Amino acid sequence: MTQIDRTMSLVRQAVDERLSQAIAERRDEWSDAGPAAAELLDAAADLLRGGKRMRAVLAAIALSATTDGARREDVLSGRACAGLGAALELYQASALIHDDVIDAALTRRGLPAAHRRFATAHRGSHWLGDAEAHGRSAAILLGDLLLSAAGVELGAALAQCPRGTRAAARAAFDAMTEEVALGQYLDVRAESLPLPDEGADHAAAGRAMEEAALAVVLRKSARYSVMRPLLIGALLGGLPPGGEGARRLAELGEAAGVAFQLRDDELGVFGDPAHTGKPAGDDLREGKRTVLLALAWQRCDAGGRAVLRRVLANARADAGEIAAAAAIIEECGARAAHEERIEAHAERARRALEALITAEAGLSRSAAADLASVISLLTDRSA
Protein backbone atom coordinates (compact mmCIF):
# COMPACT_ATOMS: atom_id res chain seq x y z
CA MET A 1 0.00 0.00 0.00
CA THR A 2 1.41 3.39 -1.01
CA GLN A 3 1.52 6.27 1.44
CA ILE A 4 -1.36 8.13 -0.19
CA ASP A 5 -3.42 4.92 -0.19
CA ARG A 6 -2.74 4.55 3.54
CA THR A 7 -3.69 8.17 4.19
CA MET A 8 -6.90 7.88 2.21
CA SER A 9 -7.82 4.60 3.89
CA LEU A 10 -7.40 6.05 7.39
CA VAL A 11 -9.40 9.17 6.59
CA ARG A 12 -12.17 7.39 4.72
CA GLN A 13 -12.68 4.87 7.50
CA ALA A 14 -12.86 7.58 10.16
CA VAL A 15 -15.20 9.77 8.09
CA ASP A 16 -17.44 6.86 7.06
CA GLU A 17 -17.84 5.89 10.71
CA ARG A 18 -18.68 9.45 11.72
CA LEU A 19 -21.23 9.83 8.91
CA SER A 20 -22.89 6.55 9.90
CA GLN A 21 -23.03 7.75 13.50
CA ALA A 22 -24.52 11.09 12.43
CA ILE A 23 -27.32 9.34 10.52
CA ALA A 24 -27.92 6.91 13.40
CA GLU A 25 -28.11 9.75 15.93
CA ARG A 26 -30.81 11.45 13.89
CA ARG A 27 -32.75 8.21 13.49
CA ASP A 28 -32.86 7.91 17.27
CA GLU A 29 -33.72 11.57 17.80
CA TRP A 30 -36.52 11.55 15.21
CA SER A 31 -37.95 8.11 15.94
CA ASP A 32 -41.29 9.70 16.86
CA ALA A 33 -41.63 11.22 13.36
CA GLY A 34 -42.61 7.89 11.83
CA PRO A 35 -41.70 6.85 8.29
CA ALA A 36 -41.13 10.41 7.06
CA ALA A 37 -37.83 10.77 8.92
CA ALA A 38 -36.69 7.38 7.66
CA GLU A 39 -37.45 8.40 4.07
CA LEU A 40 -35.18 11.42 4.37
CA LEU A 41 -32.42 9.66 6.28
CA ASP A 42 -32.42 6.59 4.03
CA ALA A 43 -31.93 8.84 1.01
CA ALA A 44 -29.14 10.69 2.82
CA ALA A 45 -27.42 7.47 3.84
CA ASP A 46 -27.51 6.07 0.30
CA LEU A 47 -26.01 9.23 -1.18
CA LEU A 48 -23.35 9.51 1.52
CA ARG A 49 -22.21 5.93 0.91
CA GLY A 50 -20.90 7.02 -2.48
CA GLY A 51 -18.10 9.40 -3.33
CA LYS A 52 -14.34 9.36 -3.02
CA ARG A 53 -14.14 11.45 0.19
CA MET A 54 -11.51 13.59 -1.53
CA ARG A 55 -12.48 16.81 0.23
CA ALA A 56 -12.23 15.03 3.58
CA VAL A 57 -8.84 13.61 2.59
CA LEU A 58 -7.56 17.04 1.55
CA ALA A 59 -8.67 18.63 4.81
CA ALA A 60 -7.09 15.83 6.84
CA ILE A 61 -3.77 16.06 4.98
CA ALA A 62 -3.68 19.78 5.70
CA LEU A 63 -4.78 19.46 9.32
CA SER A 64 -2.03 16.89 9.95
CA ALA A 65 0.54 18.67 7.76
CA THR A 66 3.06 19.39 10.52
CA THR A 67 3.03 15.84 11.94
CA ASP A 68 4.72 12.64 10.80
CA GLY A 69 4.86 8.95 11.57
CA ALA A 70 2.56 7.43 14.19
CA ARG A 71 1.49 10.84 15.45
CA ARG A 72 0.30 11.77 11.95
CA GLU A 73 -1.75 8.58 11.66
CA ASP A 74 -3.37 9.34 15.01
CA VAL A 75 -4.39 12.78 13.71
CA LEU A 76 -5.65 11.42 10.37
CA SER A 77 -7.94 8.93 12.10
CA GLY A 78 -8.82 11.20 15.02
CA ARG A 79 -12.03 12.97 15.97
CA ALA A 80 -11.08 16.35 14.51
CA CYS A 81 -10.32 14.96 11.04
CA ALA A 82 -13.37 12.69 11.16
CA GLY A 83 -15.67 15.54 12.16
CA LEU A 84 -14.24 18.01 9.67
CA GLY A 85 -14.35 15.42 6.90
CA ALA A 86 -17.95 14.56 7.76
CA ALA A 87 -18.86 18.26 7.65
CA LEU A 88 -17.34 18.63 4.19
CA GLU A 89 -19.00 15.46 2.90
CA LEU A 90 -22.39 16.51 4.27
CA TYR A 91 -22.04 19.92 2.69
CA GLN A 92 -21.04 18.37 -0.64
CA ALA A 93 -24.05 16.04 -0.52
CA SER A 94 -26.28 19.04 0.15
CA ALA A 95 -24.82 20.93 -2.80
CA LEU A 96 -25.11 17.90 -5.10
CA ILE A 97 -28.77 17.37 -4.26
CA HIS A 98 -29.62 21.00 -4.95
CA ASP A 99 -27.50 20.93 -8.13
CA ASP A 100 -29.39 17.89 -9.38
CA VAL A 101 -32.72 19.61 -8.78
CA ILE A 102 -31.53 22.67 -10.71
CA ASP A 103 -30.24 20.52 -13.59
CA ALA A 104 -33.16 18.05 -13.51
CA ALA A 105 -30.48 15.34 -13.41
CA LEU A 106 -31.60 11.72 -13.52
CA THR A 107 -28.74 10.06 -11.66
CA ARG A 108 -26.07 10.77 -9.08
CA ARG A 109 -23.24 8.38 -8.19
CA GLY A 110 -24.92 5.64 -10.19
CA LEU A 111 -28.23 5.96 -8.31
CA PRO A 112 -31.42 7.89 -9.05
CA ALA A 113 -30.97 11.55 -8.11
CA ALA A 114 -32.72 12.44 -4.84
CA HIS A 115 -35.62 14.27 -6.50
CA ARG A 116 -36.19 11.28 -8.80
CA ARG A 117 -36.12 8.91 -5.83
CA PHE A 118 -38.77 10.91 -3.96
CA ALA A 119 -40.92 11.31 -7.07
CA THR A 120 -40.84 7.56 -7.67
CA ALA A 121 -41.82 6.90 -4.05
CA HIS A 122 -44.73 9.35 -4.40
CA ARG A 123 -46.04 7.56 -7.49
CA GLY A 124 -45.52 4.12 -5.97
CA SER A 125 -47.50 5.10 -2.87
CA HIS A 126 -50.34 6.65 -4.93
CA TRP A 127 -50.19 9.90 -2.97
CA LEU A 128 -52.12 13.00 -3.94
CA GLY A 129 -50.65 15.80 -6.02
CA ASP A 130 -47.85 16.01 -8.54
CA ALA A 131 -45.10 13.43 -8.03
CA GLU A 132 -42.41 15.51 -9.74
CA ALA A 133 -43.19 18.58 -7.62
CA HIS A 134 -43.10 16.42 -4.50
CA GLY A 135 -39.74 14.99 -5.54
CA ARG A 136 -38.21 18.43 -6.04
CA SER A 137 -39.61 19.74 -2.75
CA ALA A 138 -38.39 16.74 -0.77
CA ALA A 139 -34.92 16.92 -2.34
CA ILE A 140 -34.57 20.62 -1.55
CA LEU A 141 -35.51 19.90 2.06
CA LEU A 142 -33.05 17.00 2.23
CA GLY A 143 -30.33 19.29 0.93
CA ASP A 144 -31.21 21.85 3.60
CA LEU A 145 -31.10 19.13 6.25
CA LEU A 146 -27.62 18.03 5.17
CA LEU A 147 -26.39 21.62 5.11
CA SER A 148 -27.56 22.03 8.70
CA ALA A 149 -25.95 18.71 9.66
CA ALA A 150 -22.68 19.91 8.12
CA GLY A 151 -22.72 22.89 10.46
CA VAL A 152 -23.28 20.63 13.46
CA GLU A 153 -20.36 18.39 12.48
CA LEU A 154 -18.11 21.38 11.87
CA GLY A 155 -18.88 22.71 15.34
CA ALA A 156 -17.99 19.36 16.89
CA ALA A 157 -14.72 19.23 14.94
CA LEU A 158 -13.78 22.76 15.97
CA ALA A 159 -14.31 21.82 19.60
CA GLN A 160 -11.52 19.24 19.26
CA CYS A 161 -8.97 21.87 18.23
CA PRO A 162 -7.21 24.77 19.99
CA ARG A 163 -9.52 27.73 20.56
CA GLY A 164 -7.22 30.09 18.66
CA THR A 165 -7.65 28.16 15.39
CA ARG A 166 -11.43 27.95 15.35
CA ALA A 167 -12.52 31.37 14.09
CA ALA A 168 -10.36 31.32 10.96
CA ALA A 169 -11.44 27.78 10.06
CA ARG A 170 -15.12 28.62 10.61
CA ALA A 171 -14.78 31.76 8.46
CA ALA A 172 -13.18 29.73 5.66
CA PHE A 173 -16.00 27.16 5.79
CA ASP A 174 -18.64 29.89 5.69
CA ALA A 175 -16.87 31.58 2.77
CA MET A 176 -16.94 28.26 0.91
CA THR A 177 -20.70 27.80 1.28
CA GLU A 178 -21.43 31.38 0.21
CA GLU A 179 -19.09 31.22 -2.77
CA VAL A 180 -20.61 27.98 -4.07
CA ALA A 181 -24.06 29.61 -4.06
CA LEU A 182 -22.69 32.49 -6.13
CA GLY A 183 -20.95 30.07 -8.48
CA GLN A 184 -24.14 28.07 -8.87
CA TYR A 185 -26.04 31.19 -9.86
CA LEU A 186 -23.32 32.18 -12.34
CA ASP A 187 -23.70 28.73 -13.87
CA VAL A 188 -27.49 28.90 -14.05
CA ARG A 189 -27.34 32.39 -15.50
CA ALA A 190 -24.78 31.42 -18.14
CA GLU A 191 -26.98 28.54 -19.33
CA SER A 192 -29.82 31.02 -19.89
CA LEU A 193 -27.84 33.39 -22.11
CA PRO A 194 -28.37 33.02 -25.87
CA LEU A 195 -25.56 31.60 -27.96
CA PRO A 196 -23.80 34.07 -30.28
CA ASP A 197 -25.48 34.71 -33.63
CA GLU A 198 -23.86 33.00 -36.59
CA GLY A 199 -22.68 36.35 -37.93
CA ALA A 200 -20.73 37.12 -34.75
CA ASP A 201 -16.96 37.03 -34.28
CA HIS A 202 -16.87 33.48 -32.94
CA ALA A 203 -13.25 33.59 -31.87
CA ALA A 204 -13.98 36.61 -29.67
CA ALA A 205 -17.29 35.13 -28.50
CA GLY A 206 -15.53 31.90 -27.61
CA ARG A 207 -12.89 33.75 -25.60
CA ALA A 208 -15.59 35.63 -23.68
CA MET A 209 -17.38 32.32 -23.10
CA GLU A 210 -14.14 30.80 -21.79
CA GLU A 211 -13.57 33.69 -19.38
CA ALA A 212 -17.12 33.37 -18.04
CA ALA A 213 -16.74 29.60 -17.74
CA LEU A 214 -13.56 29.98 -15.70
CA ALA A 215 -15.38 32.31 -13.30
CA VAL A 216 -17.95 29.56 -12.74
CA VAL A 217 -15.22 26.93 -12.35
CA LEU A 218 -13.46 28.94 -9.65
CA ARG A 219 -16.53 29.75 -7.57
CA LYS A 220 -18.70 26.70 -8.04
CA SER A 221 -16.10 23.98 -7.97
CA ALA A 222 -12.34 24.61 -7.92
CA ARG A 223 -12.10 26.42 -4.61
CA TYR A 224 -14.75 24.37 -2.82
CA SER A 225 -13.43 21.05 -4.13
CA VAL A 226 -9.75 21.57 -3.33
CA MET A 227 -8.61 24.97 -2.08
CA ARG A 228 -11.16 25.48 0.69
CA PRO A 229 -10.81 21.98 2.22
CA LEU A 230 -7.03 22.39 2.27
CA LEU A 231 -7.21 25.83 3.85
CA ILE A 232 -9.87 24.88 6.40
CA GLY A 233 -7.80 21.90 7.52
CA ALA A 234 -4.56 23.87 7.62
CA LEU A 235 -6.10 26.77 9.55
CA LEU A 236 -7.60 24.35 12.04
CA GLY A 237 -4.14 22.81 12.36
CA GLY A 238 -2.69 26.19 13.31
CA LEU A 239 -1.42 27.63 10.01
CA PRO A 240 -1.34 31.46 10.30
CA PRO A 241 -4.15 32.84 8.06
CA GLY A 242 -2.14 35.64 6.44
CA GLY A 243 1.22 33.93 6.14
CA GLU A 244 3.29 32.72 3.22
CA GLY A 245 2.27 29.13 3.88
CA ALA A 246 -1.44 29.93 3.60
CA ARG A 247 -0.88 31.88 0.39
CA ARG A 248 1.09 29.06 -1.24
CA LEU A 249 -1.43 26.46 -0.11
CA ALA A 250 -4.25 28.54 -1.61
CA GLU A 251 -2.32 28.79 -4.90
CA LEU A 252 -1.84 25.03 -4.94
CA GLY A 253 -5.47 24.35 -4.12
CA GLU A 254 -6.92 26.76 -6.66
CA ALA A 255 -4.72 25.49 -9.50
CA ALA A 256 -5.38 21.83 -8.68
CA GLY A 257 -9.07 22.62 -8.28
CA VAL A 258 -9.31 24.18 -11.73
CA ALA A 259 -7.52 21.18 -13.26
CA PHE A 260 -9.90 18.88 -11.37
CA GLN A 261 -13.01 20.63 -12.70
CA LEU A 262 -11.71 20.86 -16.25
CA ARG A 263 -11.11 17.11 -16.14
CA ASP A 264 -14.66 16.70 -14.83
CA ASP A 265 -15.98 18.71 -17.78
CA GLU A 266 -14.00 16.58 -20.21
CA LEU A 267 -15.43 13.42 -18.64
CA GLY A 268 -18.90 14.96 -18.91
CA VAL A 269 -18.59 14.68 -22.69
CA PHE A 270 -16.11 11.85 -23.25
CA GLY A 271 -16.30 9.82 -20.01
CA ASP A 272 -17.51 6.25 -19.65
CA PRO A 273 -20.86 6.25 -17.79
CA ALA A 274 -19.82 2.98 -16.11
CA HIS A 275 -17.04 4.94 -14.39
CA THR A 276 -18.60 8.40 -14.01
CA GLY A 277 -22.07 7.29 -12.86
CA LYS A 278 -23.68 9.81 -15.23
CA PRO A 279 -24.84 9.49 -18.85
CA ALA A 280 -22.30 10.71 -21.41
CA GLY A 281 -23.18 14.11 -22.81
CA ASP A 282 -25.34 15.27 -19.92
CA ASP A 283 -23.37 18.53 -19.68
CA LEU A 284 -24.27 19.25 -23.31
CA ARG A 285 -27.93 18.37 -22.81
CA GLU A 286 -28.02 20.66 -19.77
CA GLY A 287 -26.47 23.51 -21.77
CA LYS A 288 -23.39 23.85 -19.54
CA ARG A 289 -21.13 26.67 -20.77
CA THR A 290 -17.85 24.94 -20.02
CA VAL A 291 -14.31 25.85 -20.99
CA LEU A 292 -14.37 22.82 -23.30
CA LEU A 293 -17.42 24.18 -25.12
CA ALA A 294 -15.85 27.64 -25.34
CA LEU A 295 -12.70 26.20 -26.92
CA ALA A 296 -14.81 24.32 -29.45
CA TRP A 297 -16.80 27.45 -30.25
CA GLN A 298 -13.57 29.31 -31.01
CA ARG A 299 -12.25 26.58 -33.31
CA CYS A 300 -15.05 24.86 -35.22
CA ASP A 301 -16.69 26.06 -38.41
CA ALA A 302 -20.33 27.01 -39.02
CA GLY A 303 -21.29 23.38 -39.61
CA GLY A 304 -19.70 22.33 -36.35
CA ARG A 305 -21.42 25.11 -34.44
CA ALA A 306 -24.74 24.02 -35.92
CA VAL A 307 -24.16 20.52 -34.53
CA LEU A 308 -23.39 22.00 -31.12
CA ARG A 309 -26.46 24.25 -31.23
CA ARG A 310 -28.68 21.22 -31.82
CA VAL A 311 -27.61 19.48 -28.61
CA LEU A 312 -26.95 22.35 -26.20
CA ALA A 313 -29.74 22.64 -23.62
CA ASN A 314 -31.68 19.98 -25.55
CA ALA A 315 -32.79 17.35 -23.04
CA ARG A 316 -34.06 15.22 -25.94
CA ALA A 317 -30.72 15.03 -27.76
CA ASP A 318 -30.14 11.36 -28.52
CA ALA A 319 -26.93 9.34 -28.31
CA GLY A 320 -26.19 9.88 -32.00
CA GLU A 321 -26.46 13.65 -31.72
CA ILE A 322 -24.28 13.65 -28.60
CA ALA A 323 -21.69 11.50 -30.36
CA ALA A 324 -21.68 13.91 -33.32
CA ALA A 325 -21.13 16.88 -31.01
CA ALA A 326 -18.32 15.05 -29.20
CA ALA A 327 -16.70 14.30 -32.56
CA ILE A 328 -16.81 17.99 -33.49
CA ILE A 329 -15.16 18.93 -30.18
CA GLU A 330 -12.45 16.34 -30.78
CA GLU A 331 -11.82 17.06 -34.46
CA CYS A 332 -11.61 20.84 -34.17
CA GLY A 333 -8.80 20.52 -31.63
CA ALA A 334 -10.77 21.75 -28.63
CA ARG A 335 -10.23 18.57 -26.62
CA ALA A 336 -6.47 18.72 -27.14
CA ALA A 337 -6.37 22.41 -26.20
CA HIS A 338 -8.46 21.62 -23.13
CA GLU A 339 -5.99 18.90 -22.13
CA GLU A 340 -3.17 21.43 -22.40
CA ARG A 341 -5.03 23.72 -20.01
CA ILE A 342 -5.51 20.88 -17.53
CA GLU A 343 -1.79 20.13 -17.57
CA ALA A 344 -0.91 23.83 -17.25
CA HIS A 345 -3.03 24.17 -14.11
CA ALA A 346 -1.63 20.92 -12.71
CA GLU A 347 1.88 22.25 -13.28
CA ARG A 348 0.93 25.47 -11.49
CA ALA A 349 -0.17 23.35 -8.54
CA ARG A 350 3.11 21.43 -8.55
CA ARG A 351 5.11 24.68 -8.58
CA ALA A 352 3.03 26.02 -5.70
CA LEU A 353 3.77 22.85 -3.75
CA GLU A 354 7.49 23.34 -4.32
CA ALA A 355 7.16 26.92 -3.03
CA LEU A 356 5.15 25.69 -0.04
CA ILE A 357 7.86 23.19 0.86
CA THR A 358 10.45 25.99 0.94
CA ALA A 359 8.17 28.49 2.72
CA GLU A 360 9.09 27.18 6.18
CA ALA A 361 5.45 26.41 6.93
CA GLY A 362 6.42 23.29 8.86
CA LEU A 363 5.15 20.91 6.17
CA SER A 364 6.17 17.33 6.93
CA ARG A 365 7.63 15.05 4.28
CA SER A 366 4.59 12.81 4.48
CA ALA A 367 2.20 15.70 3.90
CA ALA A 368 4.28 17.00 0.98
CA ALA A 369 4.29 13.54 -0.61
CA ASP A 370 0.55 13.18 -0.13
CA LEU A 371 -0.11 16.58 -1.71
CA ALA A 372 2.01 15.64 -4.73
CA SER A 373 0.04 12.41 -5.10
CA VAL A 374 -3.28 14.21 -4.73
CA ILE A 375 -2.46 16.61 -7.57
CA SER A 376 -2.06 13.60 -9.86
CA LEU A 377 -5.17 11.86 -8.53
CA LEU A 378 -7.31 14.93 -9.14
CA THR A 379 -6.25 15.39 -12.75
CA ASP A 380 -5.33 11.91 -14.04
CA ARG A 381 -8.65 10.15 -13.59
CA SER A 382 -11.51 8.52 -15.46
CA ALA A 383 -14.30 9.19 -12.94
N, C-alpha and C positions, 0 to 999 in steps of 0.2 A: 504494500500500500504506500503510495507516494505521500509526501507531507500534506499537500493540499487535499488529497482524499481523506487523510486522517482528520484534518481540520474540519472539513465539511461534514464528515460523519459525526464528530463530536457535537457540532452545532446543531445539525439536523435532528439528532436524537433528543437533545435537550429542548429544542423548540417544539418538536412534535409532541413531546410529553406535556409541555406547558400548554400547548393549544388544546390537547385532549382534556387536560384538567380544567381549562377555562370553559369549554363546552359542558363538561360534567357539572361544574359548579352552577352553571345557569340552568341546567336541567333540574337540579335539586331545588334551586331557589324558585323556579317557576313551575314546580310540579302541580300547583293548584290551578294552572291556566289550561289544563286539559291538552287535547291534541294540537291546538294552535301553536303552542310553544315548541312542541316536538317538530312540527312542520318546518318552522324557521330554523331550529337548531340542527335538524337532520340535513337540511340544505347547506347550512354553514359548514358542518362537519365534512360533507362530501367534497365541497369546494376546497376546503383547507387541507384535505388529504393530498391534493395535487400540488404541483409547483416544485421548483428546484430549491427554494429557500435561499436564493442567492442574496437577497437584501439582508436577511438575517446573518448569513455568512460574512458579508462585507462588514456589517456593524460589529460582529464579534472579532474579526481580524483587527479592526481598528481599536476596539476597546482593549484588546489584549496586546496591543502593538509594542509595548515596552517590556513585555515579559517573555520568557523563553523556557524551554524544557517542561518539567512537570508542573511548575507554577502556571505556565501558559495554558496547559491542558485543563488545569483546575478552573481557570478563568473562562475558557471557551465553553466548558460544560456547566458553568455555575449559574446561579439564579439571575444575576444581572444580565448576562448574555441571553439566557433563555427568555427572560421577560421582555428585553428590548427586541429580540428577534420575533417573539410572538406579537408584539405591538406592530412591528413593520409588516408582518404577514397578514395580520388582521386588517390593517389599513389597506394593503394591496388588494385583498379580497373585496373590501368595500368598494374600492375604486374600479375593480374589474366588473363587479356586478352592475354598478351605475353605467360604466362604459358600454356594457353589453345591452343595457336598456336603450341607451342613446343610439347605438348602432343597429338595433334590432337583430343582434347576432343570434345564431341558432345554437352554437356550441361554445364551450369553454373547457379547456383541459380535457378534451375528449368526451365530455358529458354535455347534456342539454344545458344551455345557459339558464340562470336562475329564473328569469321571467318565463322561459319556456316550460321549465319544470312546474312552476306554480300554475301556469295556464292549463297544462295537461292535467294536473290534479283537480282543478276546478271542473273541467269537462268530465273527467272520470267520476267525479262525485255528483254530477248533475245539479250543481249549485245554480242559483239565480244570477242573472246578469251576464255581462260580457267576459268570457274567459281570458281574452287577451288583455283587457284592461285590468282584470284582477291580477294577472301574472306580472304586469308592469308595476302595479301598486305594491304588491308583496315584495318584489325584488328591490324596489327603492327602499322599503322599510327594512329589509334585511341588510342592505348596504349601510343604512343609517345605524342599525344595531351594531354591525361590525366596526364601524368608525368609532362608536362610543366605547366598545370593548377594547379597541386599540388604545384609547386614552387611559383606560383603567390599567391595562398591562404596562403602559409606559410609566405611569405613576408608581407602580410596584417595582419596576426596574430601577427607577431613579432613587427609590428609598434604599436600595442596596449599595449605593455609591456615595462618595463623599459629598457633603452638602454643597461645597463650593463648585462642584461640576454640574449641578442639576439645572440651574437656570439657563445656561448656554445650550445644553442638550435639549431642553424643553423648547426653547426658542427655535432651534434648528428643526425640530420635528413639526412645530406649528407652521414654520415657513414652508416646509415641504407640502403640507396639506393644502395650504392656501395657493401655492404656486401650481400644483396639479390642477386645481379648479380653474385657474386662469388658462393654463395650457389646454385643458379640455374645451373651454369655450373658444379659444383660438382655433382649435381643430374643427369644432362644429361650424364655426363661422366660415372658415376657409372652404369647407365642403359646400356651403350655400352660395358661394360666389360663382358667377358665370365664367365659363372657360373663355379665353381670348377668341375674338372673331377671327375667321380664317385670313382676313386681310391684315391682321396685326403683325408687328415685328415679333416673330415667335422666339427668336433667340433672346430678345430683351424680356419678353413675357415669361419665358422659361426661367431666366435668371431671377426675376422678381418672385416667381413661384417657389424657386429654391430657397431664397432668403426667408420667405414666409414659412416654408416647411421647416427650416432649421429653427425658427423661433418656437414652433410647436414642439419640435423634438426636445429642445432644451427644457421647456417648462412642463411639458406633459410627461416626459419619460426620462431623459438623460440624467437630470439632476436627482429625480426621485428614485430612479432605479439604482444608481451607483453613487453619485456624489453625496447626496444627503445621508444615506445609511453610513457611509464611511465617516463623514463629519460628525454625525450624532454619536457614533460609537467612540470616535477619538476624543470628542469633547467630554463625554462621560468618563473616559479614561484619564482625563486630566490635561489634555492638550490645550495650551493657551489659545483662546479664540482668535486673537489678532496676530499671531506669530507666523514666522516663516513656514513652520511645519504645517499649520492649518492651510496656508495659501497654496503650498505645493500639493497637499492632499486634495484640495478642491480642484486644482488643475488636473490632477490625475483622474479624479472621479468624473469630472465633466467630459474630458476627452474620451475616456473609456465608455461613459454613458452614451455619448453620441454614436460611437462605433457600434455599441450594443443595439441601439434603436435602428440604425441604418441596416444592420444585419437583419433585424426583425422585419423591417420593411421589405428587404430582398426576399426573405422567406415567405412573406405574405403573398408574393407573386409566384415565386419559383420553388417554394418549399414542398416537401412531401407531407400530405395531411396525416399520414400514419405517424409522423414524428412531431409535427407541429400541433396536432389536435384541432386544427381549423381547416375548412375547405380552402383549396388553392384559389387565389384570385379574390378572396373576400374583400381585401383592401380596395381593389378596383371596383367591385360591385357597390361598396359603401361610399365610393367617391373620395377616398383619402387623397389629399394633396401632399404626397410624399416627395422627398428629395429624388427618389428614383423616377417618379412620374415627371418631375420638373426637368430632369436631365433628358428624358425621352422627348419631352415637348421641345426642348432646344434643338434636338438632333434629327428627329424624323421629318419626313416630307408630308405633304398635304394628305396623301393616301394613308400614311401611318397615323396621322392625327385623327383622321376620320374613324379608323379602327378603334383608337383610344376613346374617342367621343361616344362610340356606340356602347361601350361597356362601363364607362365611368358613371357611378351613381345609378346603375341599372341593375336592380336586384334580380331581374329576370335573365340577365346575361348567362348564356349556357356555357358548358365546358369548352365547346369549340370556339366561341367568341373570346373566352378568357385565354385560351391557348394562342389564338391569333394575336391578341394584344401582347401577351408575354413574348411572342416571337418578334414583334415589332420592337419592343424594349431591348431585346437581346441584339437584334440585327443592326439597329441604329447606333450601337456602341454605348447605350446608356448604362447597361448592366456592368460593363467593364469600367466605365468612368465611376460608377457608384462604388465598385470594389476598391478602386484607388482611393476614394474618399474614406472608406472604412479603414484601410491600412494607414492612411495619413493620420487619422484620429487615434488609432491604436499606437502609432509611433509617438504621437504627442504624449499619450499616457505613459509610455515607457520612459520617455525623457523626463517627465515630471517625477516618476518614481526614482530615477537616478538623482535628481535634484533633492528629493525628499530624503534619500539615504545620506546625502552629504549636508543636510540642513541642521544636523545635530538636534533632531527632534526625539532622540532616544529610541528610534525604530530598531527592533530586534531583527536578527538575521532571519528568524522564522517568519516574522510578519512580512519582511521584504520579499522573501521567496514566495509566500502565499499571494501577495499582491501581484507579483510578476505572473504567477500562474493564472490568477483571476482575469487579468487583462486578456490572456489567450482564450480562456474559457468563454468570456463574454462575446468575443468576436469570431472565433473559429468554431462555429456550432451549426447544427442542422435542425435545431428545435428551440 
